[in-house]
Amino acid sequence: MPSPQFADRPAPQPPERDAVDALINRTRRLRGDVEAVRRDASVIDEDDPQVRWQRALCELAVHQLDDLGEHLGQLRDGIPAQPAADSAPEAAGKAPAGPSTEGSLLTRVGTAEWNLLTDEVSWSEELYRIFGRSPGAGGLSLDELPSVLVDEDQPLLTSMVTDCLVDGRPIDGEFRILLPDGATRTLHMMGEPVLDKDGCTTSMWAVLRDVSRLRRSEHLVGRTRDSLRHRERMAQAEHRVAVELQEAVLPPRHGSLPLADQGTGGLEVAAHYLPSGSSDLIGGDWYDALRLPDRRTMLTVGDLTGHGIPATSAMAMLLGALRGMSVAGIEPAAVMGHLNQLIECSSQPVLGSAVYCCFDPATGTLAWAQAGHPAPLLFRNGVGRPLPAPDGVLLGAASGVAYEQDQVALLPGDVLMLHTDGLTRRSDRSAGPEALLELAPRFARARTAQDCVRTVVDAFGANERLDDACVLVARVGT
């Protein structure tokens, strides 16, 4: 159907066929590339909001490239031939049959013209199909057209038609129609008034396109984007709460821990927390040092499975219980057993590892127990070694288990290192305790526990760790 504003405007010349064919081929190649990206996204975790958003964007791009390819095909092939005149009576009683290509562009674009002088309504075959009407029922007049729209869209169409007929403004807008079967379609309408040589409106023409599938894809993109943003906001809030809880429970993240001066034979303690290099999530690592009423010093590090608020809240519960048992004078092996029972009784069971030490400056002995945790490393005279580990399974792994206890004599100048396994575990490999033992010569030259901690951070702080970690260093005074 011609769409000039003035009836005597010359017809436009068709574009070069070779140029349009080249554009069609480029569109097909691009569609294939986008389809490949969509297939790759389909094999990833279906529950990930970011993946769903990416897949929805790919589907929207595929729909738009399909439309672009079919638009270019129409541009190349020209206006479709009108059906034979003798077939009109046969089609008068039913809606036209769809073409062989389901959902093709030709079934989703129709044209219409309303003659204001003769009240004649002319609809294309495709437009009848879009509205679900039979050609025998005739096209809807401009007065009848709003009756098939959803109620809230009727004023919009009335306003667009009035502006077009009265003020000569082009029509460009969308509305939803109700089909005879109760389904809803979204149509995009573009049109212009047709003027006579005196500039008076004689008719109005329009192209109506079914954009339902496109709008559904856009809605899916928006919904998945909103879900992703909501998840990001929730993750940020959870991270903030987890950090605040961790900072409220643990000693300072770095530096010397606030222990009273114990003089010769006492302990100087420093610690450092290293966040994960591959994740923003806060884990359940802990460390602590506490001067006890009987003048002994408690040292501990541990690690719980999981991340975020569940891990940090469980860590806070265990660390509080551990501090209470330390003040009560309970021995390390019994402390491990009670922590294991506490995890069993918890509403959110977890697995964890821990090492717990008590140093007596009067005798110079260190009593300690562990639960599936790396053994403390002892550095003396420039040589390091792990302490032989007493038996102890992971916290929360089994009920009714007994934990063993061991003790070792510490000498003035000795350095004791407690750490979580995330300190040496990296994305490419696990360095193991051997890498820490190589720091022994540097520890021998260190003057304070804080100097030893700085040495560890310099050696391992920049590594791409899979998990957060902590290190605690105790140095026996000389």
N, C-alpha and C positions, 0 to 999 in steps of 0.2 A: 504494500500500500504506500503510495507516495506520501511524503511528510513535509511538503514545502509550506511556508507561510503564505506565499502567493502562488496562485495556480499556474501562472505563466513563467515560473522560474525554470531555467534549463536543467535537464536531468544531469546528475553528477556522472562523471566518467568512472568506470570500474578501475580498481588498482591493477597493476601488473600481476598476472597469475603466478609467475615465477617468484616474485617477492613474497606473495602471500604463502606459497608453498614452503618457502624457506622459514617463515615465521612459524608455520604449523609444525615443521620438523624440529625446530628449536624448542617449541612448547612441549612436544612429545618427549624429547630427551630430558627436559627439565622435570617433567612429570615422573618419568622413570626414576630419576635421582631422588626425588622427594618420596616416592613410593618405597624405595629401598631404605631410606631413613626411617620411614614409618614402620616397616617390617622389623628393623633392628630394635625400635623402641617397644615393639609388641612382645619381645621375648624377655624383657627385663621385668622386674618386680611390679606386678599389677597394682599393689597397694601403695606405691610411692606416688604422692601427689605431683611431684615434679615430672615423673615419667608420664602420668596421665595427661598433664598439661602439654608436654612436648608432643605426645601422640595426637592430641586433639588439634594442635596447630598444624601438624602434618596432614591430617585429614581435611582440615579447612583449606590448606594450600592445594591439595589434590583436587577438591571440588572446584576451586577457582581456576585451576589450570585446565580441568575438563571443560568448564564453561568457555574459557578463553580459546581452547582448541576448536570447539564447536562454533563459536562466533567467527573465528577465522575461516572455518570451512564454509559457513554461509556466505562470508564475504567473497570467497573464491568462486563458489558455485552460482551465486546470484540468487534471485528470488525464486522459491520453489514454484513449480508449475501448478496451476489451479486444477482441481479435480474435474473430470469430464462432466459436462452438463447433465448427461443422462443418468449419472449416479446420484444426483441430488435427491430425487424422490425416494430412492431406496434408503438413503441415510436420514430421511426426515423424521423417522419415528424413534431413532436411537442416537446415543452419543457416538461420535466417530471412534473407530477402533484405533488403538495406539499403534505407533510404528514398531518395527521389529526391535529397535534399540530401546530397552527399558530405561526411562528417566533421562533420555537424551535432551539436548537443549531445545530441539524442535518441538518437543512435547511440553516445554515449559515457557515458551515465549509466544504470545498471541498479539494480534492487532485489532483495533476497533476504530470505527468512525461514526460519529453522531451528526447527522445533517439537521441543522436548526431550521432550515427552510421547509423541508419535506417531512421532518420527524422520522426519517429513515435511519435505521440502525444496521450497521454492517459489521459483523464479527468474523474473524478468521476461524477456520476449523480448529486450530490449536486453542483458541480462546474458549470455545465451547468445552473442549476437553479439560482445560484448566478449571473452569467453573463447575464441571460435572453436569452440564446441561446438554440436552439434545438439540441439534439444529432446528428440529421441528418446532420447538418452543420459542425460537427466536431469541435474539439478543436483548439484553436488558437496556432500557432507556436510561438516560442520566437521572431521571426521577426515581426509577426503580432500583438502580444500582446500589444505593445505600442499604436497601432492605436485606441484602445478603451479607453485609458486613457485621462483625461483632459490634455490640452496642457502643463500646467506648471509642471505636474507630470511625463511626459514622460522621461525627462533626468534622473530622479531619478531611474526609473525602468531599463533603459538602463545601467546605471552605476552599479546597483546591480547585474544584470545578467552577465555583463562583468567581474566584480570582482569574481563572483562565478565560471565562466567557465575558466577564464584565470589563476586567482591566487588561486582558490580553497577556497575562503572565503564563509562562510555561508551567506545566505540572511536573513535579518530581517529588514523589513521596511513597510511603508504604502503608499498607493496611492489611487487615486479616479478613478473610471471607469464611463463611460457614458453608460446607458442601451439603448436598442432600442427605448424605449418610452420617452427618454430624461431625465429620472431621474438619479441621481448620487448616487453611493455607495462608501463607504470607505472600502478598503480591507487591511488586515494585512497579509503579505506574509512572510513565513519562509521556507527556503529550503537549500539544500546542494548538492554539486556535488557527483555523484556516480563514484567511481574509480575502474579500473580493477586491477589485481594483480600487474601490472607494475606501478601503480600510475597515469595512464592516465585517464582523464575524459571521461566517456562513455555516461553519461546521467545526467540530473538534475531533482530532485524531489522537490516538494514544497507542503506545506499546506497553503491554502488561507482561511482566515476567514473574514466574513462580520461583521465589527465592526461599522457600520453606527449608529445603535441605541446607542451604547456605547459612541461614539464620540459626538453624539447630546446631550446626558446627560451630558458629561463632559463640552461641550460648554455652556450648560445652567448653570451648576455650576459656571463656570468662569464668565459668564455674570452677574449672580446674585451677585457673590462675588464682581465684579467690581462696580456694582450698589450700593452695601452696603458700599464699601469703599468710593465711591463718596459722598454718603449721609453723612457718618461720617465726611469727610473733609468739606463738606458744613456746617454741624452742628457745627463743631469746629470753622470755620470761622465766622459763625453767632454769636456764643457765644462770640467770641473775640470782634466782633464789638459791640454787645449789652453791654458787660462789659465796653468797652471804652466809649461808649455813656453815660452809667449810671454814671460812675466815673467823666465824664466831666460835667454832669449836677447837680448831687447831692453834698451836702456838704461831708466832710470826712465820711467814713463808720463807724467810731467809734471815741469816744472821745468828748470833749467839742466843741461846735460850736463857731465859731469866732464872738461873739457879744461884743460890747463895754461895759465896766463896767458901770453899772447903779447905783451902790451904794445901800443904804438901800431901800428896796421896789422894786428893779429891779429884773430881771430874770437871773438866771444862767441856761444854757441849755446844755444838752448832748444828744447824739443819738447813735444808733447802728443799723447796717443792718445785718440780719441773712439770709444767703442763704438757699435754700430748702435742706432738708436732703434726699430727694428721687429723685431729678432731677437736672441736670446741667443747665437747662434752666433759663434764667434771666426773672423775671416777671416785672410788671409795678408798683411796690411799690415805693413810694417817701416819703420823709420827708424834712422839711426845717424850718429854723428860720431866721428871717430877722429884723434888726433894721430899723425902718421906719423914714422918715424925721421929723415926728411930735413927735418923741421919744417913740412911741408905739412899741411893738414887735409883729411880726407876727409869728405864729406857725401853722404848717400844716403837716398832713400825709394823704396818700391816696393810693389807689390800683386800678389798671386797670386790666380787664380780658386779658387773653392771655399771651404769653411768647415771648422771643426773640426780634428781631429788631422791629417788629410792635408795641409791647407793650412798649418798651423803647423809641421809637421815639414819640409815642403818649404821654407818660409820660413827655418827654422833652417839647413838645408843650404846655401841660396843665400847667406845672410848670412855664414855661416862662410867660404865660398869667397871672398866679396867682401872680407872683412877680410884674408884671407890674401894675395890679389892686391894689395890696397892696401899692405900692409906691404912686399911684394916690389917696389913701385914701378911696377907695370904701369899704363899710361895708360888713361883712361876708355873710349875706343873699344874697345880690346882687352879690357878687363874685360867689357863688354857681350857681345862675341863669345864669350868663354869661358863666361859664364853661360848663354848660349844653347846652347852645346855641352853643358854640364852637364845642362840640362833634357832635352836629347835623349837622353842616356845614362841618365837616371833611370828607375827601375822604375815610377814613377807620374808620367808626363808631365803637365805643367800649362801653362797660359798665364799670362804675367805681364807687368807693365810696371814700368819702373824708370828712375830718373835717378841719375846718379853724377857727383859733382863733386870736383875737387881744387883747393884754394886755396893759392897760394904767397904767404906774407906778404912775402917778399923783393921780389917784383916786383908784387904786388897783382893778379895775374891769376888768373882762375878758368877751368880747363879742365873741360869737361863733355861727357857723351854721354847719350843717352836711348834707351829701347826702348819706343815706343808710349805714352809717359807725358806728362802735362801738363808744360809747360816751367816752369822756375823763374821766379818773379816778382821783378823788381828794383825796389826803391823808393828814389828819390833826390830829395831836395829837395821832398818832399811830392807826388811824382808816381810812379805805378807803371806798369810795362809788363812783358809776358812777354818773355823772351829768345828770339831767333830760334832755332828748334829744328833741329839737325842731323838728317839722316836716320837712322831706326832703327825697325825693326819690333818687334812684340811678341816677348818672349822665348818660345820654344817654338813660334812660328808657322811658321817655315821653317828649313831647315838650310842651312849654308854661306853665310849672309848676312854682309855687311860693315856695320859701324856707323861713322858719321862722328863727328867730334869738333869742337868749337868752343871758343873761349875769349873772355872778356870781361874788361875791366879794372874792378876795383872800387875805389871811393874811400872814404876814411874817412867814417863815418856812414852808408854804404849799408846797406840791409837786403835780404837775400835770403831768399825764402820757397820752400820745397819742400813739396809736399803731395800726397796721393793724391786721386783724383777723387771719392771718397766724401764729402769734406768739404763740397762744394757740391751734391751730388746728393741731392734730397729726394723724398719720396713723391708730392708734387703737381707738382713741376717741377724742372728743373735750373738752378741759378743761374749756373753757369759761372764762369770766372776774373774776369769783369767785376765781380762782387760783391766779390771779394777786392781788386781794384785800388781799389775805393772806400774802402778802409781807409787809403790812403796818407796823408791828412792826420793821422790818429791815430798812424800809425807815426812821422811826423815829430816828433811831440811826445813819443814814447816815449823813455825814457832807457836801457832795457836790452832785450835780446832777449826776456827773460821778460815784460816789459811788452807787447811786440808779440804774443806768444803769448796772453796774457790777452785782448788785444783781439780776436783771432781766435775764441777760445773764447766770449767774450761775444756775438759776432755770430752764430756758427754752432753753438755747443755745444748749444743747445736745439732745433735743428731735428730734424724726424722723418726722419732719414737712412735710406736703404735699405741701407746697408752701413757697416761701421766705417771709420774714417779716421784719418789722422795728419797733423800739420803740424810742420815743422821750420823755425825761423827762425835765421839767422846774421846778426850785426851786426858790421860792420867797426869796430874800435876807432879812436877819434880821439885 
